[in-house]
């Protein structure tokens, strides 16, 4: 891959040793007779549970949700039904929360039996599903189920908004000393339906551990809503988003580090290729002829007067890293991101941090 040779090496793509933590496991793919275990705890699995409850209702009477497809019911509608509205529709939501929580608890038990997840003390739950009251209740109910089953582990929601956590974590992909003379970095979060790009204000003077890092500007593209999008279209759109953010930062006098941190689905190799797990992205991102960091570097070779450095890792890993400054009271912890699939990563805090 000739593109990789032009990128300055400041940190390893897909690294197991990261500034605040050791990465013990990520993108684990466990199977049973029904397929991948993680598929039981995805957004589509939750919607499938709702649909099954609705089918039962249709056999004996009217469906309280009417004709709207289960996958199209908004998160806000589901949240509102827990407090008011049709009692049977609310009952379906409650039943789905219970059933999904049982499935999530099963998945967690399976993960905890693996070598990489052994002795995990806390799990942070993120992803788009967490950004709702239904998601929060699933976290709480799953925690209760596990504790009742004498599984000694703590489940907590990701601290930041999941849309922002996947960007903020990019600041932990490279050593903090690199950013001391700068105000912010660029970050990218590539998902199966959305691509986000943002400017992360580091606020290192307020907190040297990056605990005050926050999203200054955010640009979002719902590529999942587009009928025909290929890989080249996606890269062109992403480069345009980043270019716009660079212009905004310059206009406001925000000093950007010549660095872009990327979170992307799948197994990320040391040279920045995607080995597997990106099958839901538009086009073939796993091709040996494609190198995402190289493609971005080719379009944005410099930020300010300095050559752009790019580091990429798995998107669940990056979202988990956003929690690193706040998890010092336990040694071994993990992250689960509930979205199109179930992203996962397990960390051990580094002793020298």
Steps between C-alpha positions, in 0.01 A plus 500: 500500500700798375268747673620394846857606437410869494333502841718604797509230769410637844300208638403156378166436335292241686752500787460278805707742712328838517600806707257438790432124470601159372244364256431138599231416247277666241253408230459156655286272282341217698258261331234251601252293296304816408797706381705777658418547869532878475212516250264423788577839651477739205252773411342276238462222757309737729272603215451133417382437855249784471376355172453155658289651778294687241438177308358343813271800550373477142387142559257605773418860412634825363866593487535812724776630269276480194668437165832673565792258449679418825834620365349844422360574845712784639701472820309800634166324443621194690631717782174695526293181520671411828344808662174557313288395203350165405547257789528193278765665282683593819467141613663379180793737559536375858488140383765571236724664760477191722561253218787699349661543843496123546674461163759766583570334834552169318746662259693660786525166683646344186752782457610473862590134444758590235866556582497862382203595720597304812468692830329801341379729778293758311335527161415833339207479258488737205385505141189661354264276697630643827388851394141443615309433819424151372873440459573627849234271647650204313835578661341518843290187456796301362708608798229375738472167315876441521524594867205276584691222325804583718704639210713762674522771236387860469316628192491876435394720205779670307556844657489710183230499237584191288516713185773706667676225696606333176682820408638603839673164544720576197703738718633192684639330188827696522715622792368817665835678473447524125208736552646737763550787256154460348139567591323221315514200266285361223315175564293266282245237604399270214186297559284264302234769441671828598835669459592768751789742490575745776741744655595386850602780731763347726495746793834365622557806719184417693576127525822336382329158492258614226202466734381844383526420129177580317351528153535855371342444157331192355402410145275199438415315180228230492647293220258221587216715364665534159386262224826475310822567692829332420832512685640783289186710562538444874868603504429810292219599737716436807789705361256784432371482858854514638593787272201699622594438862860609437370826350270561799780440749731738313230768484446478876871501583500144630844344454455151356764235552608339170323181605187307407375215720262250338263241645382241246316166522702182477845361574762767429847383399827666600538660159149651510314250281163352598538125529133415549181627661424793268249314284218744578686805370428625146729319258794270573701653785686175563667494158878459499508791254326739741663684788275748682771698685696525175196621305432773757867600520513532122214752514607678821878474499549798730313669783644847536869485416558142616450162339186319611541195721214249506429217744210256462349245736179304546198722570400324825857533626497873427163551669628310802811718518278802568440346845868443581552816713205409721569132569789495743331314787502164318779331309312297237202639313323473167266673261200373306351715224147404403431605143458318169711233670655464842840667517726389781839562656672410830771713661748482787613835643871559461700519821703797382197719440 
